[in-house]
């Protein structure tokens, strides 16, 4: 018969009446008929798929309104899966007669119920032969005692799901069984609905109400398209079990409990389940950057950013002296005489003092012509060792479209890239052991999955919502979670305790009342490529000696810290995008430690007493500080407006189960290199709403080789520092509130920094310490201002200020000012100091340079070149195999500021 003899539409209409075997026969006629059968995908194949007793909608229960890619393919997969129970090879090999018997399809069909062949299920089982089909007629079937299933049979309910209810407790003792289209309810004497300790059981399209399904090794099971209402599954040491397209509602405890290490004693069905699981495994999809709510079109970002310039990096050689006298004479038009310098120094006016000490804007001090002249005579400082990390500043305000700028540098790795680079993660993602749960829905109950005593479970494409917790993994167990949705849990979404591990990847975790992921007590998971957002508290909490690798995640919109590390938590945090939170991006508190490297967009709140190392991060577009460093014995309660320091982590630990006793955990060994000082190194801190780096600590701190630019207040604000804060080799530029602010009684060392074009003073100090070998160039007000009781040693700096003094001393300021190179402009202002305090301050051997022509500008900052100078490796860090700088974070054994309270700064 030729297909072309009739229109295709007419053939499709005719073929739509055929049953499944006839469709298969027609597809074997010829290639044209095969294609014609395939064209019935949305008609006849859809009818067959939805009309089968063993099946429901392929995307039930999570997306029942979404059609599958192919109804025929979905029907094929479900049909083959429903026949797994018949593949008992051992039985077929042991009885050739039985094999021939089954092939001839002469299985008996026994009806059970009123008007049927048998009045009860027990009577039908006593008369059944292997692989008979027992049909339960509509009605309620109740058994008064436990039913023993000794022969492999199929139990099918007649009619629609719900027409047949079975009140019984079944103990399977045969190798295989299949139950379909039945509502299971508990008998009066037990809550166990079904159990097996050796055989394989398959449930399709069943309901379980107020009972429990128990599978013990070497038993195995496959459960598809089933509903568990106030019911649960308990799996003990099973080698392999598959739960697909199931719904769990209203459980009083965990919906699925996985106990014990997967048994090496495999059931006959394990190899078939493994093949089925592999065939149904969805291909790993790369994360779509557009799925992030902050992702925008490139054209929009480019319009905000403007062109980005590329500059060549030039690093000069170290000089033995401060500056070359011969080179200076060649570059200068006129060298100032000592007498002229002295007259300039002592010429002080009260109105100048009041002007310099006021907070008036620079727009009142210069005209547009002067601004053009300043631009023409600006010293070329841009080519310094960190200049390649600077971008053009288009909008330093933290308001408006600031996050579009951040997206320019955001390149998160996809899960596929992570798996290719991390063999451990790839091995976990491909593992098939224990319990495999796919496309299930867990809702409106206490718990989702509970894994303990070395159990193992793999969760894919499932939804957990409105539970107390979604997943709890403890006691050396493993959980593999891929592409799940976890939201609106009353406690944390995922708990990992007591050396638990596994892989948590490509999940959407949001709107949970506690942390999205809670890691503690030696747990060590891989947390990769997740979206963790909109939580009522922190995104990820690592506490009580918890560890783990937290990498390539998007963590945003959480009310507390994106990542909170405390009580000896020690994770490796790298390559994440942390943004839009209402508190710090990363908070390190209460002896927290870890490796924090290469993160983007996060503000960091940390305690210096924990000796954290913050290395190679991009910290930008936060509401207030970029990095805030505190210590518990400091008065950390004075927060800026809109903050609240009253949050207590104890509330979160109690809500999560009260497991928060850090003293009960053994201490982990410290890093190979002893850590004695907190470190902030190689970070880019910009476009934050307050100071880039806010320091209020009683511990020593090193701030080395950072780029701190375009923040709304000072670049670095040292408000309290009873021990030395060392600020070295940083680029501090274009900040709205000045470069560096040092308050009274603070001890600082400023060495080798480049402080450029800040909107206020370059450095304002009321404290003690040294300011040595810095380039303080192009700031809108004074280059260096010493106030109140400041006691500073100011030597070998290069200073330029267009309108105000290079160095200005007020009040009771004292110290030593010598061998500084001060570039003068039209105002001829160099050093200002009140006459009343002359005996307490020594000013000597400073050189004033007057710039006569524009060609002089190009040669000013050459010998040595513009600071900072960062050559080779920075001390205090190490380089991993992939070139990424990391440093271990440990805690001080003695001393420090340790107490039992948790001062967490909530930034509103």
Secondary structure, 3 states (H helix, E strand, C coil): CCHHHCCHHHHHHHHCCCCHHHHHHHHCCCHHHHHHHHCCCCCHHHHHHHHCCCCCCCCCCCCCCCCCCCHHHHHHHHHHHHCHHHCCHHHHHHCHHHHHHHHCCCCCEEEECCCCCECCHHHHHHHCCCCCEEEECCEEEECCCCEEECCCCEEEECCCCCCEEEECCEEECCCEEEEECCEEECCCCCCEEEEECCCEEEEECCEEECCEEEEECCCEEEEECCEEECCEEEEECCCEEEEECCEEECCCCEEEEEECCCCCCCCCCHHHHHHHHHHHCCCCCCCCHHHCCCCCCHHHHHHHHCCCCCCCCCCCCCCCCCCCHHHHHHHCCCECCHHHHHHHHHCCCHHHHHHHHCCCCHHHCCCHHHHHHHHHCCCCCCCCCCHHHCCCCCCCCCCCCHHHHHHCCCCCCCHHHHHHHCHHHHHHHCCCCEEEEECCEEEEEEEEEEEECCCEEEEECCEEEEEEEEEEECCCCEEEEECCEEECCCCCCEEECCCCEEEEECCEEECCCCCCEEEECCCEEEEECCEEECCCCCCEEEECCCCCEEECCEEECCCCCCEEEECCCEEEEECCEEECCCECCEEECCCCEEEEECCECCCEEEEHHHCCEEECCEEECCCCCCEEEECCCCCCCCCCCCEEEEECHHHHHHHCCCCCCHHHCCCCCCCCCCCCCEEEECCEEECCCCCCEEEEECCCEEEECCEEECCCCCCEEEEEECCCEEEECCEEECCCCCCEEECCCCEEEEECCEEECCCCCCEEECCEEEEECCEEEEECCCCEEECCCCEEEEECCEEEECCCCCEEECCCCEEEEECCEEEECCCCCCEEECHHHHHHEEEECCEEEECCCHHHHHHCCCCCCCCCCCCCCCCCCEECCCCCEECCCCCCCCCCCCCCCCCEEEEC
